[in-house]
């Protein structure tokens, strides 16, 4: 006979308590397996990245107001 995966160290658990613990452990294992199989999200488009507008220094001189919005 194989060794049990979960062992009660102290106390006397009722069948309902064991069922609740096993349901939580099973749900966590299923969630971890689903997260491992999920594909990575697609990278954001450079057009939607607002950080690109923050790194440019504003131009000085004639027409500077036109380039300040881009």
N, C-alpha and C positions, 0 to 999 in steps of 0.2 A: 504494500500500500504506500502511496506517495505521501509526502509531508503536506500538511494543510498550508494554504497560502496565508490565511488570517488565523491568528490564534488569540484566544482570550487569556490574558495574563492574570487578571484579578476579577473577582466578582462573578455573578451568575447572570448572564445576559438572557433576556427572554427571546423567543423566536421573532417577535415583532421588532425588537431592538437590532437583532442580527440582520433582519431583512432591510431595515432602514440604513444601516451601515453599508451593507452590500450594494444597495441601490445608489448611494452617494459615490462609493468607490467605482462602481460600474459606469455611472454617468460621467465622472471625472476622466476615466480612462477613455471613454468614447469621445469626449470633447477634445482631449489631447491628441487622439488619433486623427480626428477630423481637422484640427488645426495644422497638423503636420502634413496632411494631404492637400490642404488648400493652396491654390496657386498664389504666388506673390502678386500684390496689386501692381497695376501698370504705373510706370512713372508719370508724374504730372507733365503736361505739355509746357514747353517754354513760353508759349503764348499766354497761359493762364497763371504763370508764376509772377506774383507781384513783387518779388524780391529784385527782379531785374530792373524795375523802375527806381528802386531805392539806391542803387549803387552808382548811378551816373551823377556827376557833378553838373550843376546848371551852367549853361553857357553865359558868357558875359558879352554884352554889346547889342548891336541892332538885331532885332528878331529873337532875342532871348526869351521873350514871353511865349513864343510859338513852341520852342523846344522844351519849355518847363513842364508841359503836360504829358510829354512822352517820356 
